[in-house]
Amino acid sequence: WSKCTGTPTLAGSTPNAGTGYVDPYDIEYDRGACDADRRHISNVTVGYETPQLAGRVWAALVSRWRVSGIIRATSGAPLNITVTGDPARNGQTNQRPDRVLDDPYGDRSWNNFLNPTAFAQPAIGTLGNLPRNAVIGPARWSVDASLVRAFALFNAHRVELRVESFNLLNTPQPGNPVTVLNIPTFGRILSAGDPRIMQFAMKYTF
């Protein structure tokens, strides 16, 4: 469990008043969740090695296989909803809309993660009431696993076989939705992380 809030930074330093803050006269207007804020992060590591069995055949086929896995789960990243143009007429970028509905989400599907009708273009000459990074993107989880077995040959010679899989269950890894209110794809998820990736290796030591 974690929480990080603050005003924007620029490579660890204070941004320029003319480009880093939406309202240069009120830095607190941009206070919100940090870009790297993740409320929940969980990593669970498991490991098991099959026991040494009696009998030459069973010992060779089944004994001393090492199975390892990592279960990763994280809540979504903060999303900064913005509008195009300069409705405040102050020359600043990344201006935000008004929030008009309590629930900013659609059905949270890839094509309707955010609800466009939950936001509105602010009136000319005004700044939107939506805080910075006020909406949370989609969560992710995945399982990585490996299967390893070392075979002793003779003297100090050994062969190790390894199979590794990243995102073993091939769970969807959604990217963040489009966050610019004025474009047609607003609220849709158009990117994704890696699908299942497997790799095989053999190592011979002597």
C-alpha positions in Angstrom: 0.0 0.0 0.0 1.5 3.4 -1.0 0.5 6.9 -1.8 2.4 9.7 -3.4 1.0 13.2 -4.0 2.6 16.5 -5.0 3.1 19.1 -7.7 4.8 18.3 -11.0 8.6 18.1 -11.2 10.8 18.5 -14.3 13.7 15.9 -14.1 13.7 16.3 -10.3 13.7 20.1 -10.3 11.0 22.8 -10.3 9.4 23.3 -13.7 9.5 26.7 -15.4 6.5 28.8 -14.5 5.6 29.4 -18.2 5.6 25.7 -19.3 5.5 23.5 -16.2 2.3 24.7 -14.4 -1.1 25.1 -15.8 -1.7 28.1 -13.5 1.6 29.9 -13.0 0.0 32.1 -10.3 -1.2 29.1 -8.3 1.2 26.1 -8.2 -1.2 24.2 -5.9 -3.7 24.0 -8.7 -1.5 21.2 -10.1 -1.3 19.3 -6.9 -2.3 15.7 -7.4 -1.1 12.1 -7.5 2.5 11.6 -8.6 3.0 10.2 -12.0 4.7 7.1 -10.4 2.0 6.6 -7.8 0.7 3.0 -7.5 -1.6 2.4 -4.6 -1.2 -1.3 -4.6 1.8 -3.4 -5.6 2.1 -7.1 -4.9 4.9 -9.5 -5.8 4.6 -13.1 -4.6 7.5 -15.5 -5.3 7.1 -19.2 -5.1 9.5 -22.1 -5.5 9.5 -25.9 -5.4 12.0 -28.7 -6.1 10.8 -32.2 -6.7 12.4 -34.7 -4.3 15.0 -37.3 -5.1 13.2 -40.5 -6.0 14.4 -44.1 -5.7 15.0 -46.1 -8.9 17.2 -45.1 -11.8 14.4 -44.3 -14.3 12.2 -42.2 -11.9 15.3 -40.5 -10.5 16.4 -39.5 -14.0 13.0 -38.3 -15.2 11.3 -36.7 -12.2 13.8 -35.9 -9.4 15.2 -32.4 -8.7 13.2 -30.3 -11.1 13.0 -26.8 -9.8 9.8 -24.8 -10.4 9.8 -21.1 -9.7 7.2 -18.4 -10.2 6.5 -14.7 -9.6 3.0 -13.4 -9.4 2.9 -9.7 -10.0 -0.1 -7.4 -9.5 -0.3 -3.6 -9.6 -3.1 -1.1 -9.6 -3.3 1.4 -12.4 -1.3 4.5 -13.1 -2.7 8.0 -12.6 -4.2 9.6 -15.7 -4.0 13.3 -16.4 -7.1 14.2 -18.5 -6.4 17.2 -20.7 -8.0 19.3 -23.4 -6.6 20.6 -26.7 -6.2 24.3 -27.4 -6.1 27.0 -24.8 -9.5 27.5 -23.3 -8.1 29.5 -20.3 -6.4 31.9 -22.8 -3.2 31.9 -20.7 -0.9 30.2 -23.1 -0.3 27.2 -20.9 -0.3 23.5 -22.0 -1.9 20.5 -20.4 -5.1 22.4 -19.4 -7.7 20.1 -17.9 -11.5 19.8 -18.3 -14.4 20.2 -15.9 -15.6 17.1 -14.2 -19.4 16.9 -14.6 -20.1 13.3 -13.4 -18.9 11.6 -10.2 -18.0 8.4 -12.0 -15.4 9.1 -14.8 -15.4 5.5 -16.1 -17.3 3.8 -18.9 -17.6 0.1 -18.7 -13.8 -0.2 -18.3 -13.5 -2.2 -21.5 -10.8 -1.6 -24.1 -13.1 0.5 -26.2 -14.9 2.4 -23.4 -12.6 2.7 -20.4 -13.4 6.3 -19.7 -16.7 8.0 -20.2 -16.4 11.1 -22.4 -19.7 12.6 -21.0 -18.1 12.7 -17.5 -16.0 15.6 -18.6 -16.6 18.9 -20.3 -14.6 21.7 -22.0 -14.2 24.5 -19.5 -15.6 27.9 -20.3 -13.4 30.3 -22.2 -11.1 32.2 -19.8 -11.4 29.6 -17.1 -9.4 26.5 -15.9 -11.2 23.2 -15.4 -12.1 21.9 -12.0 -10.6 18.4 -12.6 -7.4 17.9 -10.4 -4.2 16.6 -12.0 -3.9 12.8 -12.2 -7.4 12.4 -10.8 -8.3 9.2 -12.7 -6.7 5.8 -12.4 -5.9 3.7 -15.4 -6.3 -0.1 -15.7 -4.6 -2.5 -13.3 -2.4 -5.4 -14.5 -1.4 -8.8 -13.2 0.8 -11.6 -14.7 2.6 -14.8 -13.8 6.2 -15.5 -14.7 7.5 -19.0 -14.3 10.6 -21.2 -14.9 11.3 -24.9 -14.9 15.0 -25.9 -14.4 16.8 -29.3 -14.2 20.5 -29.9 -13.9 21.9 -33.3 -14.9 25.3 -34.5 -13.5 27.2 -36.3 -16.2 30.7 -37.3 -15.2 33.4 -35.6 -13.0 32.5 -31.9 -13.0 30.5 -32.0 -16.2 26.9 -30.9 -15.9 24.0 -30.0 -18.3 21.3 -27.6 -17.2 17.9 -27.4 -19.0 15.8 -24.3 -18.5 12.3 -23.3 -19.7 11.1 -19.8 -18.9 7.8 -18.1 -19.6 6.9 -14.5 -19.0 3.1 -13.8 -18.7 2.6 -17.5 -18.5 -1.2 -17.3 -18.5 -1.2 -14.8 -21.4 -3.3 -12.4 -19.4 -4.2 -9.1 -21.2 -1.8 -6.3 -20.3 -3.8 -3.1 -21.1 -2.0 0.2 -21.7 -3.5 3.5 -20.6 -6.5 4.9 -22.4 -6.3 8.0 -24.6 -6.6 11.0 -22.2 -7.1 14.0 -24.5 -10.8 14.8 -24.3 -11.3 16.5 -27.6 -10.2 13.7 -29.9 -12.4 10.8 -31.1 -10.4 8.0 -29.4 -10.7 9.5 -25.9 -11.2 6.9 -23.3 -10.1 4.0 -25.5 -7.2 1.7 -24.8 -5.0 1.5 -27.9 -1.9 -0.2 -26.6 -1.0 -3.3 -24.6 2.0 -4.9 -22.9 3.7 -8.1 -24.0 1.7 -11.4 -24.5 3.1 -14.7 -23.4 6.8 -15.0 -24.2 8.7 -18.3 -23.8 12.4 -19.0 -24.0 14.4 -22.2 -23.8 18.1 -22.6 -22.8 20.7 -25.3 -22.2 23.9 -24.8 -20.3 26.9 -27.1 -20.3 29.5 -26.7 -17.6 32.7 -28.5 -17.2 
